[in-house]
Amino acid sequence: MGMTPVDGLLMGTRAGEIDPGVLTFISEKKKMRASEISDLLNKQSGVLGVSGVSSDMRELEVAVKAGNERAILAQEMYNYRIKKYVGSYAAVLGGVDILVFTGGVGENQWSTRSEVCANMEFMGIKLDESKNIGLKGKEMIISAPDSLVTVIVVPTEEEFMIAKDTIEILSHRA
């Protein structure tokens, strides 16, 4: 993420990393104001904009299985972007000791984990597909025993953390 949540990974409705020239191109081609471009980048882009199906990865997965070409493209773009970030951060850090998949997609979408880790053996990442396939919402090491990098799935319990933080904030106001 950069200055705003628009930068970084392709998200449900956010564009993620884009060529800055796209902004002037859209502005001139579509005669859009800055506020309209902001709405486009934040609410109409990402997985929703590419797939034309949904911003919900579960619905996208169903469309992919049904052979929807735009959904397949959105899934491929999503996986590609994650893999690109893993590689770029590994370069900055001088390697990787552990790769953690978390959040809704990371803990529930085994196909994304598989695609992100595919052909990453040169970095020491080797997935045990028998542990990965079908794994949802459960903490588990999914790397192969001979992997130099530990690959793990960690559920986040986001709703619990939001509730806990809300209670803490409200208790300080009383």
PyMOL commands that place a pseudoatom at each C-alpha (Angstrom):
pseudoatom trace, name=CA, resn=MET, resi=1, chain=A, elem=C, hetatm=0, pos=[0.000, 0.000, 0.000]
pseudoatom trace, name=CA, resn=GLY, resi=2, chain=A, elem=C, hetatm=0, pos=[1.213, 3.472, -0.804]
pseudoatom trace, name=CA, resn=MET, resi=3, chain=A, elem=C, hetatm=0, pos=[-0.212, 6.801, 0.319]
pseudoatom trace, name=CA, resn=THR, resi=4, chain=A, elem=C, hetatm=0, pos=[-3.702, 5.357, -0.197]
pseudoatom trace, name=CA, resn=PRO, resi=5, chain=A, elem=C, hetatm=0, pos=[-5.167, 1.830, -0.350]
pseudoatom trace, name=CA, resn=VAL, resi=6, chain=A, elem=C, hetatm=0, pos=[-5.422, 2.174, -4.157]
pseudoatom trace, name=CA, resn=ASP, resi=7, chain=A, elem=C, hetatm=0, pos=[-1.736, 1.314, -4.581]
pseudoatom trace, name=CA, resn=GLY, resi=8, chain=A, elem=C, hetatm=0, pos=[-0.367, -2.179, -4.114]
pseudoatom trace, name=CA, resn=LEU, resi=9, chain=A, elem=C, hetatm=0, pos=[-2.218, -5.394, -4.829]
pseudoatom trace, name=CA, resn=LEU, resi=10, chain=A, elem=C, hetatm=0, pos=[-5.233, -5.660, -7.077]
pseudoatom trace, name=CA, resn=MET, resi=11, chain=A, elem=C, hetatm=0, pos=[-8.157, -5.791, -4.650]
pseudoatom trace, name=CA, resn=GLY, resi=12, chain=A, elem=C, hetatm=0, pos=[-11.882, -6.473, -4.829]
pseudoatom trace, name=CA, resn=THR, resi=13, chain=A, elem=C, hetatm=0, pos=[-12.782, -3.024, -6.181]
pseudoatom trace, name=CA, resn=ARG, resi=14, chain=A, elem=C, hetatm=0, pos=[-9.461, -1.143, -6.097]
pseudoatom trace, name=CA, resn=ALA, resi=15, chain=A, elem=C, hetatm=0, pos=[-7.141, -1.018, -9.084]
pseudoatom trace, name=CA, resn=GLY, resi=16, chain=A, elem=C, hetatm=0, pos=[-3.918, -1.576, -7.225]
pseudoatom trace, name=CA, resn=GLU, resi=17, chain=A, elem=C, hetatm=0, pos=[-0.611, -0.684, -8.836]
pseudoatom trace, name=CA, resn=ILE, resi=18, chain=A, elem=C, hetatm=0, pos=[-1.120, 1.012, -12.211]
pseudoatom trace, name=CA, resn=ASP, resi=19, chain=A, elem=C, hetatm=0, pos=[0.924, 3.044, -14.660]
pseudoatom trace, name=CA, resn=PRO, resi=20, chain=A, elem=C, hetatm=0, pos=[0.496, 6.708, -13.608]
pseudoatom trace, name=CA, resn=GLY, resi=21, chain=A, elem=C, hetatm=0, pos=[-0.048, 7.609, -17.268]
pseudoatom trace, name=CA, resn=VAL, resi=22, chain=A, elem=C, hetatm=0, pos=[-3.360, 5.768, -17.096]
pseudoatom trace, name=CA, resn=LEU, resi=23, chain=A, elem=C, hetatm=0, pos=[-4.786, 8.636, -15.041]
pseudoatom trace, name=CA, resn=THR, resi=24, chain=A, elem=C, hetatm=0, pos=[-4.186, 11.315, -17.682]
pseudoatom trace, name=CA, resn=PHE, resi=25, chain=A, elem=C, hetatm=0, pos=[-5.256, 8.910, -20.433]
pseudoatom trace, name=CA, resn=ILE, resi=26, chain=A, elem=C, hetatm=0, pos=[-8.586, 8.221, -18.708]
pseudoatom trace, name=CA, resn=SER, resi=27, chain=A, elem=C, hetatm=0, pos=[-9.083, 11.881, -17.908]
pseudoatom trace, name=CA, resn=GLU, resi=28, chain=A, elem=C, hetatm=0, pos=[-8.552, 12.963, -21.507]
pseudoatom trace, name=CA, resn=LYS, resi=29, chain=A, elem=C, hetatm=0, pos=[-10.230, 10.007, -23.239]
pseudoatom trace, name=CA, resn=LYS, resi=30, chain=A, elem=C, hetatm=0, pos=[-13.339, 9.790, -21.034]
pseudoatom trace, name=CA, resn=LYS, resi=31, chain=A, elem=C, hetatm=0, pos=[-13.461, 13.473, -19.989]
pseudoatom trace, name=CA, resn=MET, resi=32, chain=A, elem=C, hetatm=0, pos=[-13.561, 12.436, -16.335]
pseudoatom trace, name=CA, resn=ARG, resi=33, chain=A, elem=C, hetatm=0, pos=[-12.939, 14.701, -13.351]
pseudoatom trace, name=CA, resn=ALA, resi=34, chain=A, elem=C, hetatm=0, pos=[-10.523, 13.733, -10.586]
pseudoatom trace, name=CA, resn=SER, resi=35, chain=A, elem=C, hetatm=0, pos=[-13.388, 12.688, -8.288]
pseudoatom trace, name=CA, resn=GLU, resi=36, chain=A, elem=C, hetatm=0, pos=[-14.789, 10.397, -11.003]
pseudoatom trace, name=CA, resn=ILE, resi=37, chain=A, elem=C, hetatm=0, pos=[-11.373, 8.834, -11.614]
pseudoatom trace, name=CA, resn=SER, resi=38, chain=A, elem=C, hetatm=0, pos=[-10.990, 8.311, -7.864]
pseudoatom trace, name=CA, resn=ASP, resi=39, chain=A, elem=C, hetatm=0, pos=[-14.360, 6.551, -7.778]
pseudoatom trace, name=CA, resn=LEU, resi=40, chain=A, elem=C, hetatm=0, pos=[-13.342, 4.421, -10.767]
pseudoatom trace, name=CA, resn=LEU, resi=41, chain=A, elem=C, hetatm=0, pos=[-10.016, 3.398, -9.179]
pseudoatom trace, name=CA, resn=ASN, resi=42, chain=A, elem=C, hetatm=0, pos=[-11.484, 2.741, -5.706]
pseudoatom trace, name=CA, resn=LYS, resi=43, chain=A, elem=C, hetatm=0, pos=[-14.947, 1.314, -6.365]
pseudoatom trace, name=CA, resn=GLN, resi=44, chain=A, elem=C, hetatm=0, pos=[-15.210, 0.039, -9.935]
pseudoatom trace, name=CA, resn=SER, resi=45, chain=A, elem=C, hetatm=0, pos=[-11.798, -1.490, -10.664]
pseudoatom trace, name=CA, resn=GLY, resi=46, chain=A, elem=C, hetatm=0, pos=[-9.832, -4.429, -9.306]
pseudoatom trace, name=CA, resn=VAL, resi=47, chain=A, elem=C, hetatm=0, pos=[-11.311, -7.906, -9.463]
pseudoatom trace, name=CA, resn=LEU, resi=48, chain=A, elem=C, hetatm=0, pos=[-14.801, -6.454, -10.027]
pseudoatom trace, name=CA, resn=GLY, resi=49, chain=A, elem=C, hetatm=0, pos=[-13.728, -4.257, -12.933]
pseudoatom trace, name=CA, resn=VAL, resi=50, chain=A, elem=C, hetatm=0, pos=[-11.666, -6.925, -14.659]
pseudoatom trace, name=CA, resn=SER, resi=51, chain=A, elem=C, hetatm=0, pos=[-14.080, -9.824, -14.141]
pseudoatom trace, name=CA, resn=GLY, resi=52, chain=A, elem=C, hetatm=0, pos=[-17.356, -7.963, -14.514]
pseudoatom trace, name=CA, resn=VAL, resi=53, chain=A, elem=C, hetatm=0, pos=[-18.672, -10.533, -12.013]
pseudoatom trace, name=CA, resn=SER, resi=54, chain=A, elem=C, hetatm=0, pos=[-18.018, -9.512, -8.424]
pseudoatom trace, name=CA, resn=SER, resi=55, chain=A, elem=C, hetatm=0, pos=[-15.516, -8.121, -5.951]
pseudoatom trace, name=CA, resn=ASP, resi=56, chain=A, elem=C, hetatm=0, pos=[-16.057, -11.220, -3.804]
pseudoatom trace, name=CA, resn=MET, resi=57, chain=A, elem=C, hetatm=0, pos=[-13.337, -13.782, -4.460]
pseudoatom trace, name=CA, resn=ARG, resi=58, chain=A, elem=C, hetatm=0, pos=[-15.729, -16.644, -3.641]
pseudoatom trace, name=CA, resn=GLU, resi=59, chain=A, elem=C, hetatm=0, pos=[-18.044, -15.549, -6.457]
pseudoatom trace, name=CA, resn=LEU, resi=60, chain=A, elem=C, hetatm=0, pos=[-15.058, -15.045, -8.739]
pseudoatom trace, name=CA, resn=GLU, resi=61, chain=A, elem=C, hetatm=0, pos=[-13.909, -18.603, -8.001]
pseudoatom trace, name=CA, resn=VAL, resi=62, chain=A, elem=C, hetatm=0, pos=[-17.325, -19.943, -9.067]
pseudoatom trace, name=CA, resn=ALA, resi=63, chain=A, elem=C, hetatm=0, pos=[-17.152, -17.922, -12.308]
pseudoatom trace, name=CA, resn=VAL, resi=64, chain=A, elem=C, hetatm=0, pos=[-13.618, -19.230, -12.958]
pseudoatom trace, name=CA, resn=LYS, resi=65, chain=A, elem=C, hetatm=0, pos=[-14.819, -22.829, -12.548]
pseudoatom trace, name=CA, resn=ALA, resi=66, chain=A, elem=C, hetatm=0, pos=[-17.667, -22.049, -14.986]
pseudoatom trace, name=CA, resn=GLY, resi=67, chain=A, elem=C, hetatm=0, pos=[-15.091, -20.926, -17.583]
pseudoatom trace, name=CA, resn=ASN, resi=68, chain=A, elem=C, hetatm=0, pos=[-15.838, -17.179, -17.522]
pseudoatom trace, name=CA, resn=GLU, resi=69, chain=A, elem=C, hetatm=0, pos=[-12.886, -15.712, -19.445]
pseudoatom trace, name=CA, resn=ARG, resi=70, chain=A, elem=C, hetatm=0, pos=[-12.921, -12.333, -17.690]
pseudoatom trace, name=CA, resn=ALA, resi=71, chain=A, elem=C, hetatm=0, pos=[-13.074, -14.042, -14.299]
pseudoatom trace, name=CA, resn=ILE, resi=72, chain=A, elem=C, hetatm=0, pos=[-10.129, -16.238, -15.299]
pseudoatom trace, name=CA, resn=LEU, resi=73, chain=A, elem=C, hetatm=0, pos=[-8.198, -13.120, -16.345]
pseudoatom trace, name=CA, resn=ALA, resi=74, chain=A, elem=C, hetatm=0, pos=[-9.006, -11.397, -13.031]
pseudoatom trace, name=CA, resn=GLN, resi=75, chain=A, elem=C, hetatm=0, pos=[-7.843, -14.459, -11.078]
pseudoatom trace, name=CA, resn=GLU, resi=76, chain=A, elem=C, hetatm=0, pos=[-4.634, -14.679, -13.115]
pseudoatom trace, name=CA, resn=MET, resi=77, chain=A, elem=C, hetatm=0, pos=[-3.938, -10.968, -12.618]
pseudoatom trace, name=CA, resn=TYR, resi=78, chain=A, elem=C, hetatm=0, pos=[-4.586, -11.256, -8.890]
pseudoatom trace, name=CA, resn=ASN, resi=79, chain=A, elem=C, hetatm=0, pos=[-2.245, -14.233, -8.480]
pseudoatom trace, name=CA, resn=TYR, resi=80, chain=A, elem=C, hetatm=0, pos=[0.409, -12.625, -10.692]
pseudoatom trace, name=CA, resn=ARG, resi=81, chain=A, elem=C, hetatm=0, pos=[0.410, -9.459, -8.599]
pseudoatom trace, name=CA, resn=ILE, resi=82, chain=A, elem=C, hetatm=0, pos=[0.839, -11.369, -5.340]
pseudoatom trace, name=CA, resn=LYS, resi=83, chain=A, elem=C, hetatm=0, pos=[3.686, -13.401, -6.825]
pseudoatom trace, name=CA, resn=LYS, resi=84, chain=A, elem=C, hetatm=0, pos=[5.298, -10.198, -8.123]
pseudoatom trace, name=CA, resn=TYR, resi=85, chain=A, elem=C, hetatm=0, pos=[5.202, -8.654, -4.642]
pseudoatom trace, name=CA, resn=VAL, resi=86, chain=A, elem=C, hetatm=0, pos=[6.624, -11.786, -3.016]
pseudoatom trace, name=CA, resn=GLY, resi=87, chain=A, elem=C, hetatm=0, pos=[9.528, -11.670, -5.471]
pseudoatom trace, name=CA, resn=SER, resi=88, chain=A, elem=C, hetatm=0, pos=[10.138, -7.947, -5.084]
pseudoatom trace, name=CA, resn=TYR, resi=89, chain=A, elem=C, hetatm=0, pos=[10.104, -8.068, -1.286]
pseudoatom trace, name=CA, resn=ALA, resi=90, chain=A, elem=C, hetatm=0, pos=[12.395, -11.110, -1.343]
pseudoatom trace, name=CA, resn=ALA, resi=91, chain=A, elem=C, hetatm=0, pos=[14.844, -9.076, -3.442]
pseudoatom trace, name=CA, resn=VAL, resi=92, chain=A, elem=C, hetatm=0, pos=[14.696, -6.140, -1.022]
pseudoatom trace, name=CA, resn=LEU, resi=93, chain=A, elem=C, hetatm=0, pos=[15.087, -8.379, 2.029]
pseudoatom trace, name=CA, resn=GLY, resi=94, chain=A, elem=C, hetatm=0, pos=[17.799, -10.558, 0.534]
pseudoatom trace, name=CA, resn=GLY, resi=95, chain=A, elem=C, hetatm=0, pos=[15.697, -13.706, 0.716]
pseudoatom trace, name=CA, resn=VAL, resi=96, chain=A, elem=C, hetatm=0, pos=[12.742, -15.218, 2.515]
pseudoatom trace, name=CA, resn=ASP, resi=97, chain=A, elem=C, hetatm=0, pos=[12.565, -17.388, 5.637]
pseudoatom trace, name=CA, resn=ILE, resi=98, chain=A, elem=C, hetatm=0, pos=[8.789, -17.686, 5.844]
pseudoatom trace, name=CA, resn=LEU, resi=99, chain=A, elem=C, hetatm=0, pos=[5.850, -16.930, 3.566]
pseudoatom trace, name=CA, resn=VAL, resi=100, chain=A, elem=C, hetatm=0, pos=[2.563, -16.396, 5.417]
pseudoatom trace, name=CA, resn=PHE, resi=101, chain=A, elem=C, hetatm=0, pos=[-0.826, -16.585, 3.719]
pseudoatom trace, name=CA, resn=THR, resi=102, chain=A, elem=C, hetatm=0, pos=[-3.536, -14.910, 5.761]
pseudoatom trace, name=CA, resn=GLY, resi=103, chain=A, elem=C, hetatm=0, pos=[-6.739, -12.903, 5.381]
pseudoatom trace, name=CA, resn=GLY, resi=104, chain=A, elem=C, hetatm=0, pos=[-9.798, -14.072, 3.491]
pseudoatom trace, name=CA, resn=VAL, resi=105, chain=A, elem=C, hetatm=0, pos=[-8.064, -15.191, 0.307]
pseudoatom trace, name=CA, resn=GLY, resi=106, chain=A, elem=C, hetatm=0, pos=[-4.806, -16.294, 1.934]
pseudoatom trace, name=CA, resn=GLU, resi=107, chain=A, elem=C, hetatm=0, pos=[-6.476, -18.593, 4.399]
pseudoatom trace, name=CA, resn=ASN, resi=108, chain=A, elem=C, hetatm=0, pos=[-9.311, -19.877, 2.191]
pseudoatom trace, name=CA, resn=GLN, resi=109, chain=A, elem=C, hetatm=0, pos=[-8.258, -19.938, -1.463]
pseudoatom trace, name=CA, resn=TRP, resi=110, chain=A, elem=C, hetatm=0, pos=[-5.854, -22.828, -1.945]
pseudoatom trace, name=CA, resn=SER, resi=111, chain=A, elem=C, hetatm=0, pos=[-5.660, -22.261, -5.713]
pseudoatom trace, name=CA, resn=THR, resi=112, chain=A, elem=C, hetatm=0, pos=[-4.184, -18.786, -5.186]
pseudoatom trace, name=CA, resn=ARG, resi=113, chain=A, elem=C, hetatm=0, pos=[-1.610, -20.146, -2.745]
pseudoatom trace, name=CA, resn=SER, resi=114, chain=A, elem=C, hetatm=0, pos=[-0.699, -22.822, -5.270]
pseudoatom trace, name=CA, resn=GLU, resi=115, chain=A, elem=C, hetatm=0, pos=[-0.323, -20.352, -8.156]
pseudoatom trace, name=CA, resn=VAL, resi=116, chain=A, elem=C, hetatm=0, pos=[1.695, -17.874, -6.093]
pseudoatom trace, name=CA, resn=CYS, resi=117, chain=A, elem=C, hetatm=0, pos=[4.158, -20.599, -5.023]
pseudoatom trace, name=CA, resn=ALA, resi=118, chain=A, elem=C, hetatm=0, pos=[4.382, -22.296, -8.431]
pseudoatom trace, name=CA, resn=ASN, resi=119, chain=A, elem=C, hetatm=0, pos=[7.872, -22.166, -9.979]
pseudoatom trace, name=CA, resn=MET, resi=120, chain=A, elem=C, hetatm=0, pos=[9.326, -20.448, -6.921]
pseudoatom trace, name=CA, resn=GLU, resi=121, chain=A, elem=C, hetatm=0, pos=[11.734, -23.267, -6.087]
pseudoatom trace, name=CA, resn=PHE, resi=122, chain=A, elem=C, hetatm=0, pos=[14.621, -21.004, -7.164]
pseudoatom trace, name=CA, resn=MET, resi=123, chain=A, elem=C, hetatm=0, pos=[13.776, -18.905, -4.077]
pseudoatom trace, name=CA, resn=GLY, resi=124, chain=A, elem=C, hetatm=0, pos=[13.551, -21.952, -1.843]
pseudoatom trace, name=CA, resn=ILE, resi=125, chain=A, elem=C, hetatm=0, pos=[9.725, -22.082, -1.875]
pseudoatom trace, name=CA, resn=LYS, resi=126, chain=A, elem=C, hetatm=0, pos=[8.306, -25.553, -2.387]
pseudoatom trace, name=CA, resn=LEU, resi=127, chain=A, elem=C, hetatm=0, pos=[4.676, -26.276, -1.592]
pseudoatom trace, name=CA, resn=ASP, resi=128, chain=A, elem=C, hetatm=0, pos=[3.272, -29.596, -0.386]
pseudoatom trace, name=CA, resn=GLU, resi=129, chain=A, elem=C, hetatm=0, pos=[0.139, -29.647, -2.534]
pseudoatom trace, name=CA, resn=SER, resi=130, chain=A, elem=C, hetatm=0, pos=[-1.351, -32.530, -0.537]
pseudoatom trace, name=CA, resn=LYS, resi=131, chain=A, elem=C, hetatm=0, pos=[-1.482, -30.205, 2.482]
pseudoatom trace, name=CA, resn=ASN, resi=132, chain=A, elem=C, hetatm=0, pos=[-2.511, -27.134, 0.476]
pseudoatom trace, name=CA, resn=ILE, resi=133, chain=A, elem=C, hetatm=0, pos=[-5.341, -28.437, -1.698]
pseudoatom trace, name=CA, resn=GLY, resi=134, chain=A, elem=C, hetatm=0, pos=[-8.689, -27.915, -0.018]
pseudoatom trace, name=CA, resn=LEU, resi=135, chain=A, elem=C, hetatm=0, pos=[-7.239, -26.266, 3.098]
pseudoatom trace, name=CA, resn=LYS, resi=136, chain=A, elem=C, hetatm=0, pos=[-9.518, -23.477, 4.330]
pseudoatom trace, name=CA, resn=GLY, resi=137, chain=A, elem=C, hetatm=0, pos=[-9.498, -21.481, 7.535]
pseudoatom trace, name=CA, resn=LYS, resi=138, chain=A, elem=C, hetatm=0, pos=[-7.049, -23.698, 9.377]
pseudoatom trace, name=CA, resn=GLU, resi=139, chain=A, elem=C, hetatm=0, pos=[-3.510, -22.899, 10.516]
pseudoatom trace, name=CA, resn=MET, resi=140, chain=A, elem=C, hetatm=0, pos=[-1.035, -25.221, 8.867]
pseudoatom trace, name=CA, resn=ILE, resi=141, chain=A, elem=C, hetatm=0, pos=[2.451, -25.371, 7.439]
pseudoatom trace, name=CA, resn=ILE, resi=142, chain=A, elem=C, hetatm=0, pos=[1.935, -26.194, 3.766]
pseudoatom trace, name=CA, resn=SER, resi=143, chain=A, elem=C, hetatm=0, pos=[5.529, -26.192, 2.562]
pseudoatom trace, name=CA, resn=ALA, resi=144, chain=A, elem=C, hetatm=0, pos=[7.212, -29.415, 1.535]
pseudoatom trace, name=CA, resn=PRO, resi=145, chain=A, elem=C, hetatm=0, pos=[9.636, -30.959, 4.053]
pseudoatom trace, name=CA, resn=ASP, resi=146, chain=A, elem=C, hetatm=0, pos=[12.591, -30.073, 1.792]
pseudoatom trace, name=CA, resn=SER, resi=147, chain=A, elem=C, hetatm=0, pos=[11.446, -26.462, 1.225]
pseudoatom trace, name=CA, resn=LEU, resi=148, chain=A, elem=C, hetatm=0, pos=[14.031, -23.886, 2.302]
pseudoatom trace, name=CA, resn=VAL, resi=149, chain=A, elem=C, hetatm=0, pos=[11.190, -21.445, 3.025]
pseudoatom trace, name=CA, resn=THR, resi=150, chain=A, elem=C, hetatm=0, pos=[8.404, -22.267, 5.475]
pseudoatom trace, name=CA, resn=VAL, resi=151, chain=A, elem=C, hetatm=0, pos=[5.023, -21.596, 3.891]
pseudoatom trace, name=CA, resn=ILE, resi=152, chain=A, elem=C, hetatm=0, pos=[2.178, -21.308, 6.375]
pseudoatom trace, name=CA, resn=VAL, resi=153, chain=A, elem=C, hetatm=0, pos=[-1.519, -20.473, 6.415]
pseudoatom trace, name=CA, resn=VAL, resi=154, chain=A, elem=C, hetatm=0, pos=[-2.645, -18.408, 9.415]
pseudoatom trace, name=CA, resn=PRO, resi=155, chain=A, elem=C, hetatm=0, pos=[-6.328, -17.514, 9.981]
pseudoatom trace, name=CA, resn=THR, resi=156, chain=A, elem=C, hetatm=0, pos=[-6.738, -13.880, 11.054]
pseudoatom trace, name=CA, resn=GLU, resi=157, chain=A, elem=C, hetatm=0, pos=[-10.000, -13.777, 12.998]
pseudoatom trace, name=CA, resn=GLU, resi=158, chain=A, elem=C, hetatm=0, pos=[-10.550, -10.211, 11.713]
pseudoatom trace, name=CA, resn=GLU, resi=159, chain=A, elem=C, hetatm=0, pos=[-14.075, -9.943, 13.125]
pseudoatom trace, name=CA, resn=PHE, resi=160, chain=A, elem=C, hetatm=0, pos=[-12.822, -10.857, 16.609]
pseudoatom trace, name=CA, resn=MET, resi=161, chain=A, elem=C, hetatm=0, pos=[-10.044, -8.253, 16.443]
pseudoatom trace, name=CA, resn=ILE, resi=162, chain=A, elem=C, hetatm=0, pos=[-12.469, -5.549, 15.254]
pseudoatom trace, name=CA, resn=ALA, resi=163, chain=A, elem=C, hetatm=0, pos=[-14.860, -6.368, 18.116]
pseudoatom trace, name=CA, resn=LYS, resi=164, chain=A, elem=C, hetatm=0, pos=[-11.999, -6.416, 20.639]
pseudoatom trace, name=CA, resn=ASP, resi=165, chain=A, elem=C, hetatm=0, pos=[-10.648, -3.048, 19.422]
pseudoatom trace, name=CA, resn=THR, resi=166, chain=A, elem=C, hetatm=0, pos=[-14.162, -1.543, 19.453]
pseudoatom trace, name=CA, resn=ILE, resi=167, chain=A, elem=C, hetatm=0, pos=[-14.715, -2.625, 23.074]
pseudoatom trace, name=CA, resn=GLU, resi=168, chain=A, elem=C, hetatm=0, pos=[-11.336, -1.160, 24.048]
pseudoatom trace, name=CA, resn=ILE, resi=169, chain=A, elem=C, hetatm=0, pos=[-12.086, 2.177, 22.345]
pseudoatom trace, name=CA, resn=LEU, resi=170, chain=A, elem=C, hetatm=0, pos=[-15.553, 2.383, 23.887]
pseudoatom trace, name=CA, resn=SER, resi=171, chain=A, elem=C, hetatm=0, pos=[-14.253, 1.547, 27.376]
pseudoatom trace, name=CA, resn=HIS, resi=172, chain=A, elem=C, hetatm=0, pos=[-11.849, 4.497, 27.208]
pseudoatom trace, name=CA, resn=ARG, resi=173, chain=A, elem=C, hetatm=0, pos=[-14.728, 6.874, 26.373]
pseudoatom trace, name=CA, resn=ALA, resi=174, chain=A, elem=C, hetatm=0, pos=[-16.824, 5.879, 29.379]
for i in range(1, 174): cmd.bond("trace and resi %d" % i, "trace and resi %d" % (i + 1))
show_as sticks, trace
zoom trace
